[in-house]
Amino acid sequence: MKELVEILAKALVDQPDQVKVNVIEKEKSVTLELSVAPDDMGKVIGKQGRIARSLRTVVKAAATKQRKKATVEIV
């Protein structure tokens, strides 16, 4: 799932080299912390949070296949 978030985030931003994903894994849940350049923060969040919500939906679908719960935090 880390690679999925990285690929999607790098496609959205102007500075793909500054995209970092930190994974915090627990028994049945995974938290993915996405950090991007300050200038690209708005591009990842989107108008009214639509892009962030879509990104979280895709990650939840991927996590469901692995029978885990996943959350994406944009830091």
C-alpha positions in Angstrom: 0.0 0.0 0.0 3.0 2.3 0.6 3.9 2.1 -3.1 0.3 2.8 -4.1 0.2 6.0 -2.1 3.6 7.1 -3.4 2.7 6.6 -7.0 -0.6 8.5 -6.6 0.9 11.3 -4.7 3.9 11.7 -7.1 1.5 12.0 -10.0 -0.3 14.9 -8.3 2.6 17.1 -7.1 5.1 19.4 -8.8 8.0 18.1 -6.6 7.7 14.3 -6.7 11.2 13.9 -5.1 9.8 15.3 -1.8 7.0 12.8 -1.4 7.5 10.6 1.6 5.3 7.9 3.0 5.8 6.6 6.6 4.1 3.3 7.5 2.9 2.6 11.0 1.7 -1.0 11.2 -0.3 -2.6 13.9 -2.0 -6.0 14.1 -5.0 -5.4 11.9 -4.5 -1.7 10.9 -2.1 0.3 8.9 -1.5 4.1 9.1 0.2 5.7 6.2 1.6 9.2 6.8 2.0 11.1 3.6 4.3 14.2 3.6 4.8 16.4 0.6 6.4 19.8 -0.1 4.5 22.7 1.5 3.7 24.2 -1.9 2.1 20.9 -3.0 -0.1 20.4 0.0 -3.1 22.0 -1.7 -2.7 19.7 -4.7 -2.8 16.6 -2.5 -5.8 17.8 -0.5 -7.8 19.3 -3.4 -10.8 21.5 -3.3 -12.9 20.7 -0.2 -10.7 17.7 0.4 -11.9 15.8 -2.6 -8.6 14.4 -3.7 -7.6 13.4 -0.2 -10.9 11.7 0.3 -10.4 9.8 -3.0 -6.9 8.8 -2.1 -8.2 7.4 1.2 -11.0 5.5 -0.6 -8.5 3.8 -2.9 -6.2 2.9 0.0 -9.1 1.5 2.0 -10.1 -0.7 -1.0 -6.6 -2.0 -1.3 -6.5 -2.7 2.5 -9.8 -4.6 2.4 -8.2 -7.1 0.0 -5.5 -7.7 2.6 -8.1 -7.8 5.4 -6.7 -4.8 7.2 -7.9 -1.3 8.1 -5.9 1.5 6.5 -5.9 5.2 7.2 -4.0 7.9 5.3 -2.8 11.0 7.2 -1.5 14.0 5.3 1.2 15.6 7.3 
